[in-house]
Amino acid sequence: MGRVLELRDLSVAVGGRVVVKRANIVLEEGSTLFLLSPNSSGRSTLLRAIIRYPGLEVLSGSVIFEDEDVTDKPMEYRVSKGLAMAHQILPKLSGVRVRLLEAAGKQGVIHSRSRAISR
């Protein structure tokens, strides 16, 4: 089985405050990951950093999706490749088409072309 998503020493700041420090995660095809931790511990920030949500600053590390380093790629590029995050209550995002979010939501939160990870 191949790697679908990998985070390598990912550190993320919001408003100048470091929220995620050196996160390392590997998701193989067919695997499921649960993020369980106390409130305000950085789970949502980590997920938002994976899709390059506006307002976050990646300080160091990398995001590898299907063997491609997408760390410096914009959110629209990541969504076009099948990497997305669906919210229970959708936030207002400028520059992202609703059709892309709908398609990503139908495929699952993290999806590869080989359908390795699904809801």
N, C-alpha and C positions, 0 to 999 in steps of 0.2 A: 504494500500500500504506500502511496505517495503522500507527501505533505501538501496540504491545501492552504494552510495559513500558519505563518510563523512570526512571532514577535521576538526580536533580539535586543535585549537591554534597552527597551523603550522607556524613556522618561518624558513626562508631559507636564506642562504648566498651564494654569488658567489664571489670567490676571496677574502674572508674575509669581504666583505661588505654585511650587512643585506639588503635584497631586499624585502622579504615578512615578515611581522610582524603579528603574531598571527591570521592567517586566519582561519575562521570558516565557513564552507559551508556544507549543507546537501542537497543531491539530492535524492528525492524519485522516485520510479518507475514511469515512464511516464513523468517525469518533464524535463524541458529544462532550461539551465542556460546560460545567456549571460554575458560575462565579458566586460564591457565598462569602459574605463578609459584612461587618457592621455598616450602618448608615454612614454616609460621607467618607467612605474609605477609597473611593476612586473607581468603582466598577463602571459607572456610566461614562466617566471621563476616558477610561481605557477603551471602551467600545467606540466612543466618539472619535478617539484618536485613530483607531483602525480605519474608519471611513473618512478621516480628515474633516471632521465637523468644524465649521467656522468658529473662531474665537479661541482655539487651542493652539499651543505652541509645542511642537515636538522638539525637545531639547537635545536628545541623543537617541541612538538606536535606529532600528529599521522595522518596517512592515513588509513581509514577503507574502505575496498571494499567488498561488499556483506557479511557484518558481520565478516570479518576477518581483523585483524590488519596486514597490509602489509608494515608498516613503515620501517622495517629492511629487507624486502625481496628485492632481486635484480630485476632489470628491466626485465630480462628474465622470472622470475617467474610471475611477474605482467602481462606481455604480454600473457603468457600461460593461465592465468585466464580470459583474455579478456579485460584487462585494457591497453589501448595504446593511442598513439597520432599520428595522421597523419599530415605530413607537405606538404605544396604545393611544396616545393623543398626539397627532402629528404636529410638529412645530412648524412655524412659517420659515421656509428656506428660500432665499432669493437665488435664482439661477438654476434651480433643480426642477425639472419637469415632473408633474404629478404622475405621468405615465411611467416614468422610470421608477418612482417609488412604489407604484402599484405593482409593476412587474417584479421588482425585487421582493416585495412582501409576499407575493404569490409563490415565489420560489423558496422562501425561507430567509432567515436573517443572514446567514452566511451560505453562499451557494457557489459551487464551481460548475463549470460546463459539464463535468462528469456526474453531477448530482451527488457529490460525495457527502455533503452535509446538508440536511434538510430539517424542517421543523419537526 
